[in-house]
Amino acid sequence: MKDKELIVYSKYSKKDVFKKYKTSIKGYSSRRAKRLLAKYGKNIIEEVNKESDLKMFIKSFVNYFNGLLFFIAIVYLFTDVILSNQSDFSAIIILFMIILTSGIIQFVQEKRSMISLNNLKNMVVNTTAVIRENKEREIHLKNVVVGDIIKLSAGDIIPADLRIIEAKDLFVSQSTFTGESEPVEKLSSSRKTNNIFELDNICLLGMDVISGSAKGIVIATGNDTYLANMTKGMEEITVETSFDKGIKKVSSMLIKFTFVLTPVVFLINYFVKDSFLTAFTFALTVAVGTTPELLPMIINSNLAKGLITMSKKKVIVKNLNSIQNLGAIDILCTDKTGTITEDKIILDEYLNPLGKEDIGVLNYAYLNSHYQTGLKSLIDIAIVNRAQKNKLVTSLSKYKKIDEIPFDFNERRMSVVLKNEDDKTILITKGATEEILSISKYALIDNKKINLTNELTTQINNVSIDLNKKGLRVITVAIKDMNIKEAGEFSRKDEMDMIIVGFVSFLDPPKENAKEAINLLKEHGVETKVITGDNELVAKNVCFAVGIDTENTLIGEDIKNMTDEELEKVVNKTTLFSKVAPIEKSRIIKALQNNNHVVGYMGDGINDAPALKQADVGISVDTGVEIAKETANIVLLEKSLLVLEEGIVEGRKVFSNIMKYLNMSISSNVGNMISFITASIFIPFLPILPIQILLQNLLYDFSQLGISLDKVDESHLKEPKKWNIDNMLKFTFWFGPVSSIFDFITFSILWIVIGANTVSNQALFQSGWFIMGVISQTFIIYVIRTEKTPFYKSKPSKILLYLTFIISIIGISLPYLSIGKLFGLVPLPKMYIL
């Protein structure tokens, strides 16, 4: 939908909109909605840059490593075929086998990952409330049709482009389009403007509801929405994660390494052997042997394996790179309710302002929770359940709802307006004690309205504090007699001069496994910090119960008054942040990130969306509100820190197996370079033929396919895993030269013992180093994969063991087979094998 069309729709009257779509406030019939869905298709935006299987297949072959192989194949085409008296395609065939192996496996893995990812995403269902046949029902977003009447409340994502027809204190976030974090109010009418984001009665797909409620009629779905039109022809913007940056650094390092040392190999061989073509092809082939061309495939294999494993552990990954990022987090910030406490709140007491039991307080709280139409919290559910148990349901017949003032995260309260049998209008408000006290002028004690003196205010506040000290959450209830107004005329301004009627307190007990999970996270190098909107005393009580130190705490008001620099100085040592507003949650996470931490945030509410977006890994749960699930990178099917801990461990396994391949490839490549250069200086012939290097590389690649399924030592899972190029280089320049020592020993045996020390016996020397190279490069993984004694204290996976064993047997056997002659291999004396 384009700007002009939206402006036209904003000018339509409510009657005109209904007429255009031949509907009413009662909505479509199910039959008509079904017909429209079949006619216009599902409410889904097709991916702008979605790749076809053919394009994905071609892309699997396009990378620096394959480009180098292809270039060398062209060189061999000239040297071994076009310019040669006897055509030899063997080198070209091996090169293309390497390219095909890498590309096909990568394509298969990417395709499998994409299918698995889509299947897992479909497990996280986003729904919306729609009115059909005058009944409210919850349907999947993709089944929304043009002309549907949508009912919106706090926490909803806007399911399509809407023309608002009714609104009550509706505030939405337009940050997807404008980048502004401040919510914008939407109304049923609009001012005149040519800026579509200033149209008061238009909401677009991609926005989400922060507070309030509304009804809107769908004016565009799927590919016809403004968001779809805006993204057409645009490149998809990909945020570079720490994982992407790490891969880029490693690839850059390898490219520089190859481009620096390959010319050295060429120059030495050219001056020693006095053959430009021989030196040139050998140097290029050495470049092939020193580049980990399977790196893209190994990465995808590990991520795909992690994706499937994590799904079995009830962890749904929405973005593949989030797997490694999850393993890298060293700080987990989490809300309190439902994460470290039970996902069920129990109403404990209902007390008057002086702390005496009063059933009337429960009744007022029940009327508020029953009649409010916003997102019902666990507190509302607990109030309704207790009221039903106390048989207060009959009180509903005495009241009729007039209006409501939705919950506000900053004011921390919400109200309903009711009319009783005597036609008297009453405003019932519930919220945090401090906020209710700030708008109250009286207290109701023994059915008498008493002025709130300083002494009485202190007394009332102390009742709330005493309840908090017991670990109870407290909600304060207040009322006010109102003048009769029309529905929709009530606002926050009416929440003043209130009469406090009392408190309702709630038990929010810690989960049985919360302490165990937090200890496990600590053992794995992850510190847990609690960020909650709850009272500090309540939060402290819960933190103490689950083993979180609360020596250093901050409250929202303190954070609000701090600069970003001041917050960064204290955020590391602070473990509990209480009474925090949504915007402050994201500030806390950003401060931690600025202190070089990788931060995960776990939350499932409307107020968690900014923090989920800011975190390195946003984690929500399947029962969370729509906007939380939509924003998160990872969705848990079970609201448990134990499940999350398992996900973190799996992320570290993925990273460890990728690092095994990188450390092994880079260090052995450095060792090979040293060996190639040294051998080229002292030996009058090529120490190994280019075709043999290529064959060796092909066998080696096949032997490493099992790395993604390898086991990981527990010691590798204890600390967060991050890219560290310096450590990689230190390991490389220590292990590389050490591995060359074994090559030099091999050279000595071949030169002195076997007697392969003349040009006429060069095939013997080359065959001997070929066998040694296959065995050493194949089995080096067992040394690098663990810090423990290989096989004895750290056993590899069976698939890795089988592959390396089979490839070693093939490498040893080739010189003795007739096919080995094609590669210049000859049988070696038995004493060498022994």
Secondary structure, DSSP 8 states (H G I E B T S, - for coil): --HHHHHHHHHS-HHHHHHHHT--TT-B-HHHHHHHHHHH--S----TT---HHHHHHHTT-SHHHHHHHHHHHHHIIIIIIS-SS---HHHHHHHHHHHHHHHHHHHHHHHHHHHHHHHHHHS--EEEEEETTEEEEEEGGG--TT-EEEEETT-B--SEEEEEEEEEEEEE-HHHH---S-EEE-SS----S-GGG-TTEE-TT-EEEEEEEEEEEEE-GGGSHHHHHHTT--------HHHHHHHHHHHHHHHHHHHHHHHHHHHHHHHH--HHHHHHHHHHHHHHTS-TTHHHHHHHHHHHHHHHHHHTTEEESSTTHHHHHHH-SEEEE-STTTTB-S--EEEEEE-TTS-B-HHHHHHHHHHHHH--S---HHHHHHHHHHHHTT-GGGGGGEEEEEEEEEETTTTEEEEEEEETTS-EEEEEEE-HHHHHHTEEEEEETTEEEE--HHHHHHHHHHHHHHHHTT-EEEEEEEEEE----TT---GGGS-SEEEEEEEEEE--B-TTHHHHHHHHHHTT-EEEEE-SS-HHHHHHHHHHHT---SSEEEHHHHHTS-HHHHHHHHTT--EEES--HHHHHHHHHHHHHTT--EEEE--SGGGHHHHHHSSEEEEETTS-HHHHHH-SEEESS--HHHHHHHHHHHHHHHHHHHHHHHHHHHHHHHHHHHHHHHHHH-SS-SS-HHHHHHHHHHHHHHTTTGGG----GGGGSS-----HHHHHHHHHHHHHHHHHHHHHHHHIIIIIS---SGGGHHHHHHHHHHHHHHHHHHHHHHHS-SS-BTTTB---HHHHHHHHHHHHHHHHGGGSGGGGGGT-----HHHH-
